Amino acid sequence: MDDSKKPQNQLNIELPEEVAEGVYSNLAIISHSHSEFVIDFIRMVPNVPKAKVKSRIILTPQHAKRLLRALSENLHKYESQFGLLDDDVDQPPFPPMNFSTPKAQA
């Protein structure tokens, strides 16, 4: 194909194997300054009082707005395919720390 006929907005993205595995998170904390948004993805584990930040993503305000729009569009597509998600506003902002599981015994 002639270079002049190739799509100009084509982007080649590499996904390394260790990144492709992903990182599980069950809590996100978002903060911002004038110039950036910081999203900390945290994993809370049953019966462990200290949660760990597993990943931190730093975005410009413009990219944060694009992410918000992309998440909204994808949630709409998800709900169209699988049904509406329960949007329980009465839930506390954090998941329960005890996960309703018994303490481990040795």
DSSP file (Angstrom, degrees, kcal/mol; ACC not computed):
  #  RESIDUE AA STRUCTURE BP1 BP2  ACC     N-H-->O    O-->H-N    N-H-->O    O-->H-N    TCO  KAPPA ALPHA  PHI   PSI    X-CA   Y-CA   Z-CA
    1    1 A M              0   0    0      0, 0.0     2,-0.1     0, 0.0     5,-0.1   0.000 360.0 360.0 360.0 136.5    0.0    0.0    0.0
    2    2 A D    >>  -     0   0    0      1,-0.1     3,-1.9     3,-0.1     4,-0.5  -0.406 360.0-125.3 -64.1 137.7    1.3    3.5   -0.9
    3    3 A D  G >4 S+     0   0    0      1,-0.3     3,-0.8     2,-0.2    -1,-0.1   0.807 110.3  60.1 -57.0 -31.0    2.3    5.5    2.2
    4    4 A S  G 34 S+     0   0    0      1,-0.2    -1,-0.3     4,-0.0     4,-0.1   0.687 104.5  50.3 -72.3 -16.2   -0.1    8.3    1.1
    5    5 A K  G <4 S+     0   0    0     -3,-1.9    -1,-0.2     2,-0.1    -2,-0.2   0.478  86.5 105.0 -99.5  -4.5   -3.0    5.9    1.3
    6    6 A K  S << S-     0   0    0     -3,-0.8     2,-0.1    -4,-0.5     4,-0.0  -0.475  86.8 -95.7 -74.0 146.1   -2.3    4.6    4.8
    7    7 A P    >   -     0   0    0      0, 0.0     3,-0.8     0, 0.0    -1,-0.1  -0.423  29.6-147.6 -60.6 133.7   -4.5    5.8    7.7
    8    8 A Q  T 3  S+     0   0    0      1,-0.2    -2,-0.0    -2,-0.1    -3,-0.0   0.745  91.5  58.8 -78.0 -23.1   -2.7    8.8    9.3
    9    9 A N  T 3  S+     0   0    0      2,-0.1     2,-0.3     0, 0.0    -1,-0.2   0.024  74.6 133.3 -95.9  28.2   -4.0    8.1   12.8
   10   10 A Q    <   -     0   0    0     -3,-0.8     2,-0.4     2,-0.0    -4,-0.0  -0.623  35.0-168.8 -81.9 135.9   -2.6    4.6   13.1
   11   11 A L        -     0   0    0     -2,-0.3     2,-0.7     2,-0.0    -2,-0.1  -0.992  15.7-146.0-129.6 128.9   -0.8    3.8   16.3
   12   12 A N        -     0   0    0     -2,-0.4     2,-0.5     2,-0.0    -2,-0.0  -0.849  22.6-170.1 -94.2 115.7    1.4    0.7   16.9
   13   13 A I        -     0   0    0     -2,-0.7     2,-0.4     2,-0.0    -2,-0.0  -0.923  10.1-153.6-113.9 128.6    1.0   -0.3   20.6
   14   14 A E        -     0   0    0     -2,-0.5    -2,-0.0     2,-0.0     0, 0.0  -0.853   3.3-162.8 -99.4 133.7    3.2   -2.9   22.3
   15   15 A L        -     0   0    0     -2,-0.4     5,-0.1     4,-0.0    -2,-0.0  -0.884  15.2-145.0-116.9  97.3    1.7   -4.8   25.2
   16   16 A P    >>  -     0   0    0      0, 0.0     4,-2.4     0, 0.0     3,-0.7  -0.255  21.6-116.4 -61.2 150.3    4.5   -6.5   27.2
   17   17 A E  H 3> S+     0   0    0      1,-0.3     4,-1.2     2,-0.2    -2,-0.0   0.873 113.4  52.9 -57.6 -42.6    3.6   -9.9   28.7
   18   18 A E  H 34 S+     0   0    0      1,-0.2    -1,-0.3     2,-0.2     4,-0.2   0.795 113.5  44.0 -68.1 -26.5    4.0   -8.7   32.4
   19   19 A V  H X4 S+     0   0    0     -3,-0.7     3,-1.5     1,-0.2    -1,-0.2   0.830 105.3  62.4 -81.7 -35.1    1.6   -5.8   31.7
   20   20 A A  H 3< S+     0   0    0     -4,-2.4    -2,-0.2     1,-0.3    -1,-0.2   0.769  91.5  66.9 -62.6 -26.0   -0.9   -8.0   29.8
   21   21 A E  T 3< S-     0   0    0     -4,-1.2    -1,-0.3    -5,-0.2    -2,-0.2   0.777  98.6-150.2 -65.9 -25.8   -1.5  -10.1   32.9
   22   22 A G    <   -     0   0    0     -3,-1.5     2,-0.4    -4,-0.2    -1,-0.1   0.034   8.2 -99.7  79.5 169.8   -3.1   -7.0   34.5
   23   23 A V        -     0   0    0     -3,-0.1     2,-0.3    -4,-0.1    -1,-0.1  -0.998  29.7-129.7-131.7 125.9   -3.3   -6.0   38.2
   24   24 A Y        +     0   0    0     -2,-0.4     2,-0.3     2,-0.0    30,-0.1  -0.568  29.8 176.3 -78.4 137.0   -6.4   -6.6   40.3
   25   25 A S        +     0   0    0     -2,-0.3    18,-0.2    18,-0.1     3,-0.1  -0.999  23.0 179.8-139.3 138.7   -7.8   -3.7   42.2
   26   26 A N  S    S+     0   0    0     16,-1.9     2,-0.3    -2,-0.3    17,-0.2   0.185  75.8  40.4-121.9  15.7  -11.0   -3.4   44.3
   27   27 A L  E     -A   42   0A   0     15,-1.2    15,-3.5    67,-0.1     2,-0.4  -0.943  60.2-168.2-158.2 139.0  -10.6    0.3   45.3
   28   28 A A  E     -A   41   0A   0     -2,-0.3     2,-0.5    13,-0.2    13,-0.2  -0.996   4.6-162.2-129.8 138.2   -9.5    3.4   43.5
   29   29 A I  E     -A   40   0A   0     11,-2.3    11,-2.9    -2,-0.4     2,-0.5  -0.982  10.5-161.4-119.2 128.5   -8.6    6.8   45.0
   30   30 A I  E     +A   39   0A   0     -2,-0.5     2,-0.3     9,-0.2     9,-0.2  -0.921  15.3 165.5-115.0 131.2   -8.6    9.8   42.8
   31   31 A S  E     -A   38   0A   0      7,-2.5     7,-3.2    -2,-0.5     2,-0.3  -0.911  11.4-166.8-134.2 165.2   -6.9   13.1   43.6
   32   32 A H  E     -A   37   0A   0     -2,-0.3     5,-0.2     5,-0.2     2,-0.2  -0.993  13.8-166.2-152.3 158.2   -6.0   16.1   41.4
   33   33 A S        -     0   0    0      3,-2.8     3,-0.0    -2,-0.3     5,-0.0  -0.608  54.5 -80.7-123.6-171.1   -4.0   19.3   41.2
   34   34 A H  S    S+     0   0    0     -2,-0.2     3,-0.1     1,-0.2    -2,-0.0   0.843 128.6  29.6 -62.3 -33.0   -4.3   22.1   38.6
   35   35 A S  S    S+     0   0    0      1,-0.2     2,-0.3    25,-0.1    -1,-0.2   0.529 121.0  27.5-111.5  -6.7   -2.2   20.2   36.1
   36   36 A E        -     0   0    0     24,-0.2    -3,-2.8    25,-0.1     2,-0.4  -0.999  53.4-138.9-156.4 156.2   -2.9   16.5   36.7
   37   37 A F  E     -AB  32  59A   0     22,-3.2    22,-3.0    -2,-0.3     2,-0.5  -0.938  20.5-157.8-111.0 138.3   -5.2   13.7   38.0
   38   38 A V  E     -AB  31  58A   0     -7,-3.2    -7,-2.5    -2,-0.4     2,-0.6  -0.979   5.5-169.3-120.0 124.9   -3.7   10.9   40.0
   39   39 A I  E     -AB  30  57A   0     18,-2.9    18,-2.7    -2,-0.5     2,-0.6  -0.960   4.2-163.6-115.7 115.9   -5.6    7.5   40.2
   40   40 A D  E     -AB  29  56A   0    -11,-2.9   -11,-2.3    -2,-0.6     2,-0.6  -0.885   7.0-153.6 -98.5 122.4   -4.3    5.0   42.8
   41   41 A F  E     -AB  28  55A   0     14,-3.2    13,-2.9    -2,-0.6    14,-1.5  -0.867  19.5-168.8 -97.7 123.6   -5.5    1.5   42.2
   42   42 A I  E     -AB  27  53A   0    -15,-3.5   -16,-1.9    -2,-0.6   -15,-1.2  -0.845  18.4-148.1-119.7 145.9   -5.5   -0.4   45.5
   43   43 A R  E     - B   0  52A   0      9,-2.3     9,-1.5    -2,-0.3     2,-0.4  -0.965  12.2-164.5-114.6 118.8   -6.0   -4.0   46.5
   44   44 A M        -     0   0    0     -2,-0.5     7,-0.1     7,-0.2    -2,-0.0  -0.867   8.3-158.5 -99.6 135.9   -7.6   -4.7   49.8
   45   45 A V    >   -     0   0    0     -2,-0.4     3,-1.7     3,-0.3     5,-0.0  -0.901  29.1 -93.3-116.3 141.6   -7.2   -8.3   51.1
   46   46 A P  T 3  S+     0   0    0      0, 0.0    52,-0.2     0, 0.0    53,-0.1  -0.215 105.4   2.3 -53.9 137.8   -9.5  -10.0   53.7
   47   47 A N  T 3  S+     0   0    0     50,-0.7    51,-0.1     1,-0.2    57,-0.1   0.657 100.2 116.3  60.4  20.1   -8.3   -9.7   57.3
   48   48 A V    <   -     0   0    0     -3,-1.7    -3,-0.3    49,-0.4    -1,-0.2  -0.972  52.5-159.1-117.3 115.6   -5.3   -7.6   56.4
   49   49 A P  S    S+     0   0    0      0, 0.0     2,-0.6     0, 0.0    -1,-0.1   0.651  73.9  67.5 -72.3 -13.9   -5.6   -4.1   57.9
   50   50 A K        -     0   0    0     -5,-0.0     2,-0.2     2,-0.0    -5,-0.2  -0.925  68.3-159.0-114.3 118.6   -3.2   -2.5   55.5
   51   51 A A        -     0   0    0     -2,-0.6     2,-0.4    -7,-0.1    -7,-0.2  -0.617  12.7-138.1 -90.6 153.9   -4.1   -2.1   51.8
   52   52 A K  E     -B   43   0A   0     -9,-1.5    -9,-2.3    -2,-0.2     2,-0.6  -0.918  11.8-124.8-117.6 139.0   -1.5   -1.6   49.1
   53   53 A V  E     -B   42   0A   0     -2,-0.4   -11,-0.3   -11,-0.2     3,-0.1  -0.705  27.9-178.1 -73.5 121.1   -1.4    0.7   46.1
   54   54 A K  E     +     0   0A   0    -13,-2.9     2,-0.3    -2,-0.6   -12,-0.2   0.699  64.5   6.8 -95.9 -23.6   -0.8   -1.7   43.2
   55   55 A S  E     -B   41   0A   0    -14,-1.5   -14,-3.2     2,-0.0     2,-0.4  -0.975  57.4-156.8-159.1 143.8   -0.7    0.9   40.5
   56   56 A R  E     -B   40   0A   0     -2,-0.3     2,-0.5   -16,-0.2   -16,-0.2  -0.993   9.6-167.8-126.7 127.0   -0.7    4.7   40.1
   57   57 A I  E     -B   39   0A   0    -18,-2.7   -18,-2.9    -2,-0.4     2,-0.5  -0.957   3.8-161.3-115.2 130.4   -1.8    6.4   36.9
   58   58 A I  E     +B   38   0A   0     -2,-0.5     2,-0.3   -20,-0.2   -20,-0.2  -0.955  16.7 175.9-115.3 126.2   -1.1   10.1   36.3
   59   59 A L  E     -B   37   0A   0    -22,-3.0   -22,-3.2    -2,-0.5    -2,-0.0  -0.896  32.6-114.7-128.0 152.8   -3.2   11.9   33.7
   60   60 A T     >  -     0   0    0     -2,-0.3     4,-2.4   -24,-0.2     5,-0.2  -0.494  41.5-107.4 -73.1 158.7   -3.6   15.4   32.4
   61   61 A P  H  > S+     0   0    0      0, 0.0     4,-2.0     0, 0.0     5,-0.2   0.875 121.9  53.8 -56.1 -37.1   -7.1   16.9   33.0
   62   62 A Q  H  > S+     0   0    0      1,-0.2     4,-1.9     2,-0.2     5,-0.1   0.911 110.1  45.4 -64.7 -42.3   -7.8   16.5   29.3
   63   63 A H  H  > S+     0   0    0      2,-0.2     4,-2.6     1,-0.2    -1,-0.2   0.851 109.2  56.2 -70.5 -33.2   -6.9   12.8   29.3
   64   64 A A  H  X S+     0   0    0     -4,-2.4     4,-2.4     2,-0.2    -2,-0.2   0.906 108.0  48.5 -62.5 -40.2   -8.9   12.3   32.6
   65   65 A K  H  X S+     0   0    0     -4,-2.0     4,-2.2     2,-0.2    -2,-0.2   0.891 110.9  50.0 -67.4 -38.6  -12.0   13.7   30.8
   66   66 A R  H  X S+     0   0    0     -4,-1.9     4,-2.6     2,-0.2    -2,-0.2   0.903 110.6  50.3 -63.7 -40.8  -11.3   11.4   27.8
   67   67 A L  H  X S+     0   0    0     -4,-2.6     4,-3.0     2,-0.2     5,-0.2   0.921 109.2  51.4 -62.8 -44.1  -11.0    8.4   30.2
   68   68 A L  H  X S+     0   0    0     -4,-2.4     4,-2.3     1,-0.2    -2,-0.2   0.921 112.2  46.4 -57.6 -45.7  -14.3    9.4   31.9
   69   69 A R  H  X S+     0   0    0     -4,-2.2     4,-2.5     2,-0.2    -2,-0.2   0.914 113.3  48.6 -64.1 -43.6  -16.0    9.5   28.5
   70   70 A A  H  X S+     0   0    0     -4,-2.6     4,-2.4     2,-0.2    -2,-0.2   0.904 112.2  48.5 -65.1 -41.8  -14.5    6.2   27.4
   71   71 A L  H  X S+     0   0    0     -4,-3.0     4,-2.7     2,-0.2     5,-0.2   0.914 111.7  50.3 -63.2 -42.4  -15.5    4.5   30.7
   72   72 A S  H  X S+     0   0    0     -4,-2.3     4,-2.1    -5,-0.2    -2,-0.2   0.927 111.7  47.1 -61.4 -46.2  -19.1    5.9   30.3
   73   73 A E  H  X S+     0   0    0     -4,-2.5     4,-2.1     1,-0.2    -1,-0.2   0.905 114.0  47.7 -62.9 -41.6  -19.4    4.6   26.7
   74   74 A N  H  X S+     0   0    0     -4,-2.4     4,-2.5     2,-0.2    -2,-0.2   0.872 110.2  51.4 -70.4 -36.8  -18.0    1.2   27.7
   75   75 A L  H  X S+     0   0    0     -4,-2.7     4,-2.8     2,-0.2     5,-0.2   0.896 109.3  51.5 -64.2 -39.1  -20.4    0.9   30.7
   76   76 A H  H  X S+     0   0    0     -4,-2.1     4,-2.0    -5,-0.2    -2,-0.2   0.928 111.6  46.4 -62.1 -44.7  -23.3    1.8   28.5
   77   77 A K  H  X S+     0   0    0     -4,-2.1     4,-1.5     2,-0.2    -2,-0.2   0.905 112.7  51.0 -62.7 -42.0  -22.2   -1.0   26.0
   78   78 A Y  H  X S+     0   0    0     -4,-2.5     4,-3.2     1,-0.2     5,-0.4   0.941 111.6  46.2 -60.6 -49.3  -21.8   -3.4   28.9
   79   79 A E  H  X S+     0   0    0     -4,-2.8     4,-1.7     1,-0.2    -1,-0.2   0.821 108.6  56.4 -66.8 -30.8  -25.2   -2.7   30.3
   80   80 A S  H  < S+     0   0    0     -4,-2.0    -1,-0.2    -5,-0.2    -2,-0.2   0.858 117.6  35.2 -65.2 -34.0  -26.8   -3.0   26.9
   81   81 A Q  H  < S+     0   0    0     -4,-1.5    -2,-0.2    -3,-0.3    -1,-0.2   0.866 134.4  20.9 -87.2 -40.1  -25.3   -6.5   26.5
   82   82 A F  H  < S-     0   0    0     -4,-3.2    -3,-0.2     1,-0.3    -2,-0.2   0.469 110.3 -99.0-114.5  -3.9  -25.5   -7.8   30.1
   83   83 A G     <  -     0   0    0     -4,-1.7    -1,-0.3    -5,-0.4    -2,-0.1  -0.193  55.8 -43.3 102.1 162.7  -28.2   -5.7   31.9
   84   84 A L        -     0   0    0     -4,-0.1     2,-0.3    -2,-0.1    -8,-0.0  -0.335  54.1-128.1 -67.6 140.7  -28.1   -2.7   34.2
   85   85 A L        -     0   0    0    -10,-0.1     2,-0.5     1,-0.1    -1,-0.1  -0.648  30.1-104.6 -84.4 145.3  -25.6   -2.6   37.0
   86   86 A D        -     0   0    0     -2,-0.3     2,-0.8     1,-0.1    -1,-0.1  -0.596  29.8-163.2 -71.1 120.5  -26.9   -1.9   40.5
   87   87 A D        -     0   0    0     -2,-0.5     2,-1.0     3,-0.0    -1,-0.1  -0.608  12.9-177.3-105.8  69.6  -25.9    1.7   41.3
   88   88 A D    >   -     0   0    0     -2,-0.8     3,-1.1     1,-0.2    -2,-0.1  -0.568  11.6-179.1 -77.5 101.1  -26.4    1.5   45.1
   89   89 A V  T 3  S+     0   0    0     -2,-1.0    -1,-0.2     1,-0.2    -2,-0.0   0.599  75.6  70.4 -76.5 -10.2  -25.7    5.0   46.3
   90   90 A D  T 3  S+     0   0    0      2,-0.0    -1,-0.2    -3,-0.0    -2,-0.1   0.571  76.7 103.0 -81.4  -9.1  -26.4    3.8   49.9
   91   91 A Q  S <  S-     0   0    0     -3,-1.1     0, 0.0     1,-0.1     0, 0.0  -0.441  82.9-106.0 -72.2 146.4  -23.2    1.8   50.0
   92   92 A P        -     0   0    0      0, 0.0    -1,-0.1     0, 0.0    -2,-0.0  -0.315  30.9-112.0 -65.3 158.1  -20.2    3.2   51.8
   93   93 A P  S    S+     0   0    0      0, 0.0    -2,-0.1     0, 0.0    -4,-0.0   0.711 100.7  54.8 -68.0 -18.3  -17.4    4.6   49.6
   94   94 A F  S    S-     0   0    0    -67,-0.1     3,-0.1     1,-0.0   -67,-0.1  -0.889  91.2-111.3-114.9 146.2  -15.0    1.8   50.7
   95   95 A P        -     0   0    0      0, 0.0     2,-0.1     0, 0.0   -69,-0.0  -0.337  53.1 -83.1 -64.1 156.3  -15.6   -2.0   50.5
   96   96 A P        -     0   0    0      0, 0.0     3,-0.4     0, 0.0     0, 0.0  -0.388  34.4-139.8 -63.0 139.1  -15.9   -3.6   53.9
   97   97 A M  S    S+     0   0    0      1,-0.2   -50,-0.7    -3,-0.1   -49,-0.4   0.759  97.7  50.6 -72.9 -24.9  -12.5   -4.4   55.4
   98   98 A N  S >  S-     0   0    0    -52,-0.2     3,-1.8   -51,-0.1    -1,-0.2   0.621  86.0-148.8 -93.2 -10.9  -13.4   -7.8   56.8
   99   99 A F  T 3   -     0   0    0     -3,-0.4    -2,-0.1     1,-0.3    -1,-0.0   0.615  52.9 -89.3  56.4  12.0  -15.0   -9.2   53.6
  100  100 A S  T 3  S+     0   0    0      1,-0.2    -1,-0.3     0, 0.0    -2,-0.0   0.851  91.8 132.5  55.4  38.3  -17.3  -11.2   55.9
  101  101 A T    <   -     0   0    0     -3,-1.8    -1,-0.2     1,-0.0   -54,-0.1  -0.886  61.3-106.5-117.6 150.3  -14.8  -14.1   56.0
  102  102 A P        -     0   0    0      0, 0.0     2,-0.1     0, 0.0     3,-0.1  -0.382  43.2 -97.7 -70.8 153.9  -13.5  -16.0   59.1
  103  103 A K        -     0   0    0      1,-0.1     2,-0.1    -2,-0.1   -56,-0.0  -0.440  44.1-104.1 -69.4 144.7  -10.0  -15.3   60.3
  104  104 A A        -     0   0    0     -2,-0.1     2,-0.4    -3,-0.1    -1,-0.1  -0.411  36.4-159.1 -69.6 145.0   -7.4  -17.8   59.2
  105  105 A Q              0   0    0     -2,-0.1    -1,-0.0     1,-0.1     0, 0.0  -0.970 360.0 360.0-127.8 143.6   -6.3  -20.3   61.7
  106  106 A A              0   0    0     -2,-0.4    -1,-0.1     0, 0.0    -2,-0.0   0.406 360.0 360.0-104.2 360.0   -3.1  -22.3   61.8
